[in-house]
Amino acid sequence: MKQKTIGLLGGCSNVATAEYYRFLNEAVNTRLGGWEIAETLIAGMNFGNIEAFVRTGDWDGLGRYMKTKIDGLVAGGADVILCVSNTLHKPLEDLMDRGGVPMIHIADPTGVAMSAAGLSKVAIFGTKPVMEMSYLKDQFQHRFEVQAIAPTEEEQCDIDQIIFDELVKNKLKDTSKARYLEIADRMRREEDAEGLILGCTEIFLLIDQDDRPDFPMFNTARLHCEAAVDFALS
């Protein structure tokens, strides 16, 4: 059975990359049945390099590093490319404009889901760049008319620290879960947030929809993978 090959720009983090691989294969098998799974290529980056580039704000260096891996995916025959990190989408769009292979932007499937739910103002959790900078917020606003609002500076520091010190190492702590939910509850109560973007691809491992059934949460990783499977099987 012919499928398009999904290229994963991974390693950012290895935990998220493993979950992407699982999501992709589960989605294909759910649709096709039998023993069918996704056709994939994975280019795994060293998260130590990623962390250093992000912490120092060296987006040009990060872009050059990512380009070597993208080139490998293109040369290997990828028909579409996914980057398994919200944070790394800052340099990615310009790189893919020159790559000759389509990219599915991580914000787009989430934007579609939020629009379908009729939401116009949502909270966004992620790394500091995701929460501070505008590259994802602008995508949600301009393409889907959804305003993504960030937590306070103190809350951003807590969210970011938990991601880098715990989630990317697959450490899941009850105290960290409680802190995330505390912030989400405050933004819902005080800032009229109608939902929450899990804007880091490990966050769903810590909190998910079951924790707040009446407060929509958008798992960017799963939505991204579902869109990729739509493309691969089209």
C-alpha positions in Angstrom: 0.0 0.0 0.0 1.5 3.3 -1.1 1.8 6.1 1.4 3.6 9.4 1.4 6.7 9.4 3.6 6.5 11.6 6.7 9.9 13.1 7.6 10.3 13.9 11.3 12.7 16.5 12.4 13.2 15.1 15.9 15.4 15.1 18.9 13.7 18.2 20.3 13.1 16.4 22.5 13.6 12.7 22.2 10.6 12.2 24.5 8.4 14.2 22.0 9.9 12.4 19.1 8.9 9.0 20.5 5.4 10.3 21.1 5.2 11.6 17.5 6.2 8.2 16.2 3.6 6.5 18.3 0.8 9.0 17.3 1.6 8.6 13.6 1.6 4.9 13.6 -1.5 4.6 15.8 -3.4 7.0 13.5 -2.4 5.1 10.3 -3.3 1.8 11.9 -6.7 3.1 13.1 -7.6 4.2 9.6 -6.2 1.3 7.6 -6.3 -1.6 10.1 -4.3 -4.8 9.9 -0.6 -4.3 10.3 -0.4 -1.0 8.6 1.7 1.8 10.1 3.2 5.0 8.8 6.1 5.4 6.3 8.6 7.6 8.2 12.1 9.0 8.2 13.5 10.4 11.4 16.4 12.9 11.7 17.3 13.1 15.3 19.0 16.2 16.5 21.1 16.4 19.7 18.9 18.2 22.3 22.0 19.5 24.0 22.7 21.6 20.9 19.1 22.7 20.7 19.1 23.8 24.4 22.2 25.8 23.9 21.0 27.6 20.8 17.6 28.4 22.4 19.0 29.5 25.8 21.5 31.9 24.1 18.9 33.2 21.5 21.2 32.0 18.6 18.4 31.5 16.1 20.7 31.8 13.1 23.0 29.0 14.5 19.9 26.9 15.2 18.6 27.4 11.7 21.9 26.3 10.2 22.0 23.2 12.4 18.4 22.4 11.5 19.0 22.8 7.8 21.6 20.0 7.8 18.9 17.6 9.2 16.2 18.9 6.8 18.5 18.3 3.9 18.9 14.8 5.0 15.2 14.2 5.2 14.7 15.7 1.7 17.5 13.6 0.3 16.1 10.5 2.0 12.8 10.9 0.1 10.5 12.6 2.7 7.2 13.8 1.0 6.3 16.1 3.9 8.2 17.3 7.0 7.1 17.8 10.6 9.2 19.4 13.3 8.3 17.9 16.6 8.8 21.2 18.5 6.7 24.3 18.8 9.8 26.3 19.8 11.8 25.3 16.7 9.2 26.7 14.3 10.7 30.2 14.7 13.5 29.5 12.1 11.7 26.6 10.4 9.4 28.5 8.0 12.2 30.3 6.2 14.2 27.0 5.9 11.3 25.1 4.4 10.5 27.9 1.9 13.8 26.8 0.3 13.5 23.1 0.8 11.2 22.0 -2.0 9.2 19.7 0.3 6.0 20.8 2.0 6.0 21.4 5.8 2.9 21.2 8.0 3.2 24.1 10.4 2.4 22.9 14.0 0.1 25.9 14.6 -2.3 25.1 11.7 -4.0 21.9 12.9 -4.4 23.5 16.4 -5.8 26.7 14.8 -8.3 24.6 12.8 -9.4 22.8 16.0 -9.8 26.0 18.0 -11.8 27.6 15.2 -14.0 24.6 15.0 -14.6 24.8 18.7 -15.7 28.5 18.3 -12.9 29.9 20.5 -11.4 33.3 20.2 -9.1 33.7 23.3 -7.0 31.0 24.6 -4.0 30.6 27.0 -0.7 29.2 25.6 1.8 27.2 27.6 5.3 26.4 26.2 8.9 27.3 26.4 9.8 30.9 27.1 10.2 31.7 23.3 6.8 30.3 22.6 5.1 32.3 25.3 7.2 35.5 24.9 7.6 35.8 21.2 4.9 36.4 18.5 5.7 33.8 15.8 3.1 31.3 16.9 0.7 33.8 18.4 0.7 35.7 15.1 -0.1 32.5 13.2 -3.1 31.8 15.4 -4.3 35.4 15.2 -3.8 36.1 11.5 -4.9 32.7 10.1 -7.6 31.7 12.6 -8.6 34.9 14.5 -7.7 33.3 17.8 -5.9 35.4 20.4 -3.2 33.4 22.3 -2.4 35.0 25.6 0.7 34.2 27.7 1.0 33.7 31.5 2.7 36.2 33.7 6.5 36.4 33.7 6.8 34.4 36.9 4.4 31.8 35.6 6.3 31.6 32.3 9.6 30.9 34.2 7.9 28.1 36.1 6.4 26.6 33.0 9.7 26.8 31.1 11.8 25.4 34.0 9.5 22.4 34.3 9.8 21.7 30.5 13.6 21.8 30.4 14.4 20.2 33.8 11.6 17.6 33.8 9.4 17.0 30.8 12.1 16.6 28.2 13.7 14.0 30.5 10.3 12.3 31.0 10.1 13.3 34.6 6.5 13.8 35.6 5.9 15.3 39.1 2.6 15.9 40.9 3.8 19.2 42.1 4.5 20.4 38.6 1.2 19.2 37.4 -0.5 21.1 40.2 1.4 24.2 39.2 0.4 24.0 35.6 -3.2 23.5 36.5 -3.1 26.4 39.0 -1.8 28.7 36.2 -4.5 27.5 33.8 -7.2 28.0 36.3 -6.1 31.5 37.1 -6.0 32.5 33.4 -9.4 31.1 32.9 -10.8 32.9 35.9 -8.9 36.2 35.6 -8.2 36.6 31.9 -11.2 34.9 30.4 -9.2 32.2 28.7 -11.6 29.9 26.9 -9.1 27.1 26.5 -5.4 26.1 26.6 -2.9 25.4 23.9 -0.4 22.8 25.1 2.3 24.6 23.1 5.1 22.3 24.0 5.0 18.8 22.6 5.7 17.2 26.0 3.1 19.1 28.1 0.3 16.6 27.3 2.2 14.0 29.3 1.8 16.1 32.4 -1.7 17.6 32.0 -4.5 16.7 29.6 -8.2 17.1 28.9 -9.2 14.7 31.7 -7.7 17.1 34.3 -10.2 19.9 33.3 -13.0 18.3 31.2 -14.9 21.5 30.8 -11.8 23.6 29.7 -10.7 22.7 26.2 -7.1 21.7 25.8 -5.3 21.5 22.5 -2.6 18.9 22.2 -0.4 20.3 19.5 1.6 17.1 19.1 -1.4 14.8 18.4 -3.2 17.4 16.2 0.0 17.8 14.2 0.3 14.0 13.7 -3.3 13.7 12.6 -2.8 16.4 10.0 0.3 14.6 8.7 -1.6 11.3 8.4 -4.3 13.1 6.4 -1.6 14.3 4.0 0.2 10.9 3.8 -3.0 9.0 3.0 -4.5 11.5 0.6 
